[in-house]
Amino acid sequence: MSKKILAVDDDPDIVEVIKIILEDEGYEVSTLTSGIDVLNIISFIRPDLILLDVMLGGMDGREICKSIKAHSIFKYIPVVMISASHNLQNLLKLPGSPNDFLAKPFDIDHLIMKVKDQLSASA
């Protein structure tokens, strides 16, 4: 059975690119262009990994990540934050922080590698 990935970014082009790349790798990819109701959608989809943009059109992806990591069932799902800001390395040490981060613009091979690393670490 293929692993499920949820990609959340307010740019429809970015989520479409992520979807195409990761589906080519054999993953089942769901996308969202808003952080609204993300916890309900996670409950429904049950992803194995979440790719989450930091700036989500008025919402802060870091706060969404904290909500995911504070949730008793979802806290084990790896979260990779995606951002055009390259100074997110510090976030990885804070409580409720993502498992990893990916800077935009990202290299396709780098995205695939991050996904594989997180999925194998959580297996």
Beta strands, then each sheet from edge to edge (+ up, - down):
strand 1: 4-8
strand 2: 28-32
strand 3: 49-53
strand 4: 55-56
strand 5: 59-60
strand 6: 79-83
strand 7: 100-103
sheet 1: 2+ 1+ 3+ 6+ 7+
sheet 2: 4+ 5-
end
